[in-house]
Amino acid sequence: MTNNDILKKLRVALMLRDDQIVEILELVDFRITKSELGAFFRAEDHENYMECGDQVLRNFLNGLVIHLRGTKENPKNPNDVLAKHKAEIPKKDTTKERPEFKAAPKDSERARGDKAPSKTGPAAKKPFKKNNTKTAPKVQVVEKVVYKNGKNKK
């Protein structure tokens, strides 16, 4: 696991935004820009990808300790800090402007996971086959062609 992976996982687990990570790094007097930070979170094959060095990760972890626990003079409760992060995440608007679309299953009994489909329900019926005896016989549009490609069949 690389330093980039560790940084990504901590960012997701602690619900941190880029500007919060920059602030955490500034707690230990380590200056970094958002664009440099964004390069750590890119895919490895991206042209602007940068390897996260040991110094950056070390400073981030030291800053994270100060951010969550506080200093000796001014201690904090880590749970309060994490709750504050959670409260800062914007909630999605649940307005009913656009209804959520869910496709109806083709067979309601088969879609239910609690019971097996019944033998007498609509799913048990065989497909309806049209029995129309008044249809005209099929007319062959293309005549059959015999190909002779030099091989004798016996």
C-alpha positions in Angstrom: 0.0 0.0 0.0 1.5 3.3 -1.0 1.4 6.6 0.8 -1.1 7.9 -1.7 -3.5 5.0 -0.8 -3.1 5.7 2.9 -3.8 9.4 2.4 -6.9 8.6 0.2 -8.3 6.1 2.8 -7.8 8.6 5.7 -9.5 11.3 3.7 -12.5 9.1 3.0 -12.7 7.6 6.5 -12.5 11.0 8.3 -14.7 12.7 5.7 -12.1 15.5 4.9 -12.2 18.0 2.1 -9.1 19.3 0.4 -9.3 22.6 2.2 -9.5 20.8 5.5 -6.4 18.7 4.7 -4.5 21.9 3.8 -5.5 23.4 7.2 -4.4 20.2 9.0 -1.0 20.4 7.3 -0.7 24.1 8.2 -1.1 23.1 11.9 2.4 21.6 11.7 3.7 24.5 9.5 3.7 22.5 6.3 2.4 24.5 3.3 0.8 22.8 0.4 -1.7 24.0 -2.2 -5.0 22.3 -3.2 -3.7 21.5 -6.7 -0.6 19.7 -5.3 -2.9 17.9 -2.9 -5.2 16.9 -5.8 -2.3 15.4 -7.6 -1.9 12.8 -4.8 -5.5 11.7 -5.2 -5.4 11.2 -9.0 -5.1 7.8 -10.7 -1.6 6.5 -11.2 -1.8 6.6 -15.0 -2.9 10.2 -15.0 -0.4 12.7 -16.4 -0.6 15.0 -13.3 -0.3 12.2 -10.7 2.3 12.8 -8.0 3.7 10.3 -5.6 3.0 11.2 -2.0 6.3 11.4 -0.2 7.0 10.2 3.3 7.4 13.8 4.5 3.9 14.8 3.4 2.3 11.8 5.0 4.3 12.2 8.2 3.3 15.9 8.5 -0.3 15.1 7.7 -0.5 12.4 10.4 1.2 14.8 13.0 -1.2 17.5 12.0 -4.1 15.1 12.2 -3.2 14.3 15.8 -3.2 18.0 16.7 -6.5 18.5 14.7 -8.3 15.7 16.5 -6.8 15.7 20.0 -5.7 19.3 20.3 -2.6 20.4 22.2 -1.6 19.9 25.8 -2.8 23.5 26.6 -6.0 23.2 24.6 -7.2 19.5 24.5 -10.1 18.5 22.3 -12.5 15.5 22.2 -11.9 13.6 18.9 -15.5 12.5 18.8 -16.7 16.2 18.8 -14.3 17.0 16.0 -15.5 14.1 13.9 -19.1 15.0 14.6 -18.4 18.5 13.4 -17.0 17.2 10.2 -20.1 15.1 9.6 -22.3 18.1 10.3 -20.4 20.2 7.7 -21.2 17.8 4.9 -24.1 19.3 2.9 -27.2 17.2 2.9 -28.8 16.3 -0.5 -32.0 18.1 -1.3 -34.9 15.7 -1.2 -37.2 17.8 -3.3 -39.8 16.1 -5.4 -39.0 18.0 -8.6 -37.9 14.8 -10.3 -39.4 11.5 -9.2 -37.0 8.6 -8.7 -37.5 6.1 -11.4 -37.5 2.4 -10.5 -38.2 -0.1 -13.3 -41.0 -2.5 -12.4 -39.9 -6.1 -12.5 -41.4 -8.2 -15.3 -42.7 -10.8 -12.9 -43.7 -9.5 -9.5 -43.6 -12.9 -7.9 -40.2 -13.7 -9.3 -38.8 -10.4 -8.1 -39.8 -11.1 -4.5 -37.0 -12.6 -2.6 -39.0 -14.0 0.4 -40.9 -16.7 -1.5 -40.5 -19.0 -4.5 -42.7 -18.3 -7.4 -46.0 -20.1 -7.3 -46.9 -22.8 -9.7 -50.4 -21.4 -10.4 -49.6 -17.7 -10.7 -49.2 -15.7 -13.9 -45.6 -16.7 -14.1 -46.5 -20.4 -14.3 -48.5 -20.0 -17.5 -47.0 -21.0 -20.8 -46.6 -18.2 -23.4 -49.7 -17.7 -25.6 -49.2 -19.2 -29.1 -51.3 -17.9 -31.9 -53.0 -20.6 -33.8 -54.0 -19.0 -37.1 -54.7 -21.6 -39.8 -55.7 -19.0 -42.4 -52.2 -17.7 -43.0 -50.7 -18.1 -46.4 -47.9 -20.5 -46.9 -44.4 -19.0 -46.7 -43.1 -18.0 -50.1 -39.4 -18.7 -50.6 -37.8 -15.5 -51.7 -34.3 -16.8 -52.4 -33.8 -20.1 -54.1 -31.4 -22.6 -52.6 -28.0 -22.6 -54.1 -25.7 -25.6 -54.2 -22.1 -24.6 -53.7 -19.4 -26.8 -55.4 -16.1 -25.8 -53.9 -14.1 -28.7 -55.1 -14.7 -31.2 -52.3 -16.3 -34.5 -52.9 -18.9 -35.5 -50.3 -19.3 -39.2 -49.7 
